[in-house]
């Protein structure tokens, strides 16, 4: 899978923190951040998800002239019955090897993890897929390891 370059900028950190409602001064105030343990502006823990904005192939990004998840009158932007039962982001973990600082330029490398299945009474077979993203800084040192799990049901659950 391709590697994605991800510049960590103070203004992006500030906007992300505002979007999630976190007013901690280490996310936007350079003077306060200098006095902190990290010595500089850092992002909130889930900021690493913003790497999607730097991935030109990100599947949830709208593409001109194409229907996409959330783009239409209906919740999915797809007319009629969906081709699949959909899926769910089930789990997310972040392991920080050192603080991420404004000014870092990270490279994200996405790796496929484990896949496993469980049986469900209502949705049939559930397929779980693990995705691991390693973020390395401009020196090539590992900064963050992110592990996410998604689950896809075999069939839609009847809501009626």
MOQUI-V493227 format. One record per residue. RES is the residue in one small letter. PSI is psi as a letter, one per 30 degrees, with the letter a starting at -180 (* if undefined). Layout:
res/psi
RES/PSI
RES/PSI
//
This chain:
res/psi
x/l
x/l
x/k
x/k
x/k
x/j
x/k
x/j
x/k
x/e
x/e
x/e
x/e
x/e
x/e
x/e
x/e
x/e
x/e
x/g
x/g
x/j
x/g
x/k
x/f
x/f
x/f
x/f
x/j
x/e
x/e
x/e
x/e
x/e
x/f
x/l
x/e
x/f
x/g
x/l
x/k
x/l
x/l
x/l
x/e
x/g
x/f
x/f
x/f
x/f
x/f
x/e
x/f
x/g
x/j
x/f
x/g
x/k
x/f
x/g
x/k
x/k
x/k
x/k
x/g
x/k
x/k
x/l
x/j
x/g
x/f
x/a
x/e
x/l
x/f
x/f
x/g
x/k
x/k
x/a
x/k
x/l
x/f
x/l
x/f
x/a
x/l
x/k
x/j
x/f
x/k
x/k
x/k
x/k
x/j
x/k
x/f
x/l
x/k
x/k
x/k
x/k
x/f
x/k
x/j
x/l
x/k
x/k
x/k
x/k
x/k
x/k
x/b
x/l
x/k
x/l
x/l
x/l
x/k
x/k
x/e
x/f
x/g
x/b
x/k
x/k
x/k
x/k
x/k
x/k
x/k
x/k
x/k
x/k
x/k
x/k
x/a
x/f
x/f
x/g
x/k
x/k
x/e
x/k
x/k
x/k
x/k
x/l
x/k
x/l
x/k
x/k
x/l
x/e
x/l
x/k
x/k
x/j
x/f
x/*
//
